[in-house]
Amino acid sequence: MGIERAPTESERRDFKNVGDATPKEVFLKQIAVVEAKFTKEHKPFDGQCARLDFQDEVLRIEREAERKYGYVRMEDLRDLKFDNLEKYGDMSRLEFDRDDEDIEFMNVNGVRTPTVVGHTVAWKCKERGHGISVFMPNLVYADYLIGKKGGK
């Protein structure tokens, strides 16, 4: 019973489709894929810094949009790109913290015997100081030591 009109192009840009992924959801999907890759390879990945940098970028865009338009337009956040998440796995971002043996008790000839199954290697982020730990099975840890000695 009301008057209907077609939305203008500028109004259409600010429309939000219900059910569409938000920029944060898109980012979290991207980072989950990269983080899974590093986890499978038993390598450290600084996901905490990646999330904080993304959050800082969103806040910067929102602040600039508020200054320029007086409100945050959906198209400003929709165009947000956060490429090269691999850089958060770069070892130059991290400094070595500690190396702990992981021991499990196994039955050997009916006797519970402590057995080293791997190592948990911990690093600290140089930028913000938070910790990152990675479990490495013995074979992966041996390769890590060889690469560490070969890299010096």
N, C-alpha and C positions, 0 to 999 in steps of 0.2 A: 504494500500500500504506500510505500515511500517513493521518493524520487531516486532513481538509479542513474549513475553516471560511470563512465569508464575512468579508472584511475590514470592520472598523468604519469609520464615517464619518470619524473623525479619521485613521485609517490611510490611507484612500482619498485624503484631501487631499494627503498627502505622496508619493503615487505619482507617478512620472515616466513618461509615455508615451514609449516608445522611438520615435525619429523625429520627435518634436515639436521645433519651433524653440525655442532658448533665448531668454531675454530679450535677450541681446546680439545674437543673430542677427536678431531682430525689429527691434531698434534700428538695426543696420547696414543693413538693407533700407530702413528709413524714411529714414535720413540719405543713402543713395545716391540715392534719388529726389529729395530736395530739392537735393542737391549737383549732380545732373545738370541740374536746372532752372536753377540759377544759372550753371553752366558754359555752357549753351546761350545764355544771355542775356549772357555775357561780364561777369558781375558777381562780385565777391569773396564767398566764403563761408568762414566760420571753422569748418571741420569739425574741426580739431584741438581747439579749445576745447569743441565739442559732445561729442566723444568723451571728453575728460578730465572734463567735468561729469557725463556718464553714468557713467563709472567711479567718480567720487567718490560719486555717489548710490547705486550698488550697494554700495560699501564701507560707506556709512553705514547702509543697510538691514541688511546682514549683521552689522555691529557691534551694532546695536540688537536684532536677533533673538538673537544670542549672549547678550546681557545678559538678555533677557527669558525665553528658552526654553532657553538652553544650547546651542542648535544653530540652524542656518539652515533654516527650513522652505521648501519649494518654493513654497508659496502666497504667501509674502512677496515673492519675486522675480517671480512670475508676475503680480502686480498692479502691477508697476512701470510707470508711464506716463511718457513723456518727450515732452510735447506742445510745440508752437510752436517747431519747429526753424528756422523762418524768421527768428527773432530773431538767429541767428548770421550772417545776411547783412546786418544793419543796419549802415550806414556809420558810425554813432556809435561802434561798437565798434573802429573802425580809424583809424589815422592814416597819412597819405600818407608813403611812403618814397622812391620814385624812379620815374622814367619812362624806359624804354629803347626805342630804335627797333629794330625787327626788320627786317633787311635780307637779301634773297635776290638772288642773281645770276640775271638773266634774259637770254636772247638777244634783242637788239633789232637788227634788220638785220644779223645775223651777228656782233654784238659783245656780249661779256658785260658787262652793265651792272648795277651795284648798284641795287636798287629797294627802297624802303621799302614793306613789305607790311602793317605794323601796328606796334603798340606793346605792350610788356609793362609793365604798371603794377603796382608793388609797394606793399603796405601792411604795416604792423605792427599786431599785436593790442595794444590798450592794456592789456588785462588780464594777459597772460602774455608778451608781447614777441616771439612768433614771427611769421615772415613769411608773407604770402599774395601770390602773383603771379597776374595774369590777362592772357592775351594778348587784345588787341583788334584786329581788322582795322581798316583805315583808316576805313571808314564808321562803324563802332561807336565808334571813338576820337573822331571828329569830333563825334558826338552826345554823348559823354562830356564833351568840352571845353565844348560849348555848355551842358550841364546844370551843369557845374562853375562856369562864369562866371555863369550865371543864378541859381545858388544862393547866391552871395556877396552 
